Amino acid sequence: MRFVLVGPAAPLRGGIAIDNDALAQALRQAGHTVEQVSFCRLYPALLFPGRSQYDIGKNYEHSQAQHCIDSINPLSWWRAARTISRLQPQMVTFQWWHPFFAPCYATIMTRLRRTCPNTSRILISHNTRPHEPISGQDTALRLVVRRCDGVVVRSRSEYELITTVAPGTAVRIANYPLLGTSQVLPDREEAQHRLGVSGRVLLFFGYIRKYKGLDLLLRALALVPVDLGVTLLVAGEFYEPVESYRALGRALGIAERIRIIDRYIGEREWPELFAATDALVLPYVAASQSMSITLAYAFGKPVIVTRVGGLAEEVEEGRTGLIAEPEPAALAAAIQRLYNELLPSPYQAHIQAKRRGLGWDPFLRLLEGWQDRNP
């Protein structure tokens, strides 16, 4: 089949770009023809809270994508639609995570519906609604889904949400497949030495934003007995003032039990983070789902998640991780259970079994089957 993937691609950074590039690689390995149409400008500077939208460890020369979409220039949307039309794909996928991109995507989809009527248009939704609600978010979603042939979501809660917001939409659920990483974990002691931690270490990883509940995790850590010897490694770029979290740590008396790395963490550094830590903690107060869970499984690590959104759907309680209510006491209890019950158990065998069900084949068959139903 001929695919065109619309969405962020390297050197744009972040989980959605990584996932989109991994999908392209999986499709090519399965024998499909794949083109990627990406953004030359993803966010205007005024709307981007971070330091850079690009992973400086990657560059355009290493990307096979055509970077031609300017998110705020409608002329580029028409040019992108013409580019896609000339490729005559059988399926076009669109990565969806924020209503800001609704005008762009709707324009491209509308044009493709006219120029490529037999081409399937599939929305791959990472967040049906944005994590920070904005006015008109559901209207924007409906604008897009009415112009595509179906939507892929990553959790049951997202399935229920999108069928409520946009009734009649053809929706399928597909887990995040494991990223095609072949990176081997380095020696634990060496990794801990380089990261400035030692002993029992938990990992909080990714962009630090309010909905991810880092403050909740700090309050939970303060309830964990000191003699358990747990350190928290916080690794990622802060989209909020880092000093507010440092101040909270001092106020809770746990400043010496926290190690903060305030910068974007590229793929090459992932193995060191997971080698140095015992488990990944996702103390979210709001969520759809998270690619970080399957990333932890890829490196053989269990997870602690809060019971919000679709996070708990990816965790086998007491086997691949632990599930807690989103409040400090429950998280503190889960941390103690991790060290007293889960880690002494054969959790690695359970994670390995989980990994066998998280390959790319089911997701590729889902896309191929959609085209078979819409020749």
Secondary structure, 3 states (H helix, E strand, C coil): CEEEEECCCCCECCHHHHHHHHHHHHHHHCCCEEEEEEEEECCCHHHCCCCCCECCCCCHHHCCCEEEEECCCHHHHHHHHHHHHHHCCCEEEEEECCHHHHHHHHHHHHHHHHHCCCCEEEEEECCCCCCCCCCCHHHHHHHHHCCCCEEEECCHHHHHHHHHHCCCCCEEECCCCCCCCCCCCCCHHHHHHHHCCCCEEEEEECCECHHHCHHHHHHHHCCCCHHHCEEEEEECCECCCHHHHHHHHHHHCCHHHEEEECCCCCHHHHHHHHHCCCEEEECCCCCCCCHHHHHHHHCCCCEEEECCCCHHHHCCECCCEEEECCCHHHHHHHHHHHHHHHCCCCHHHHHHHHHHCCCCHHHHHHHHHHHHHCC
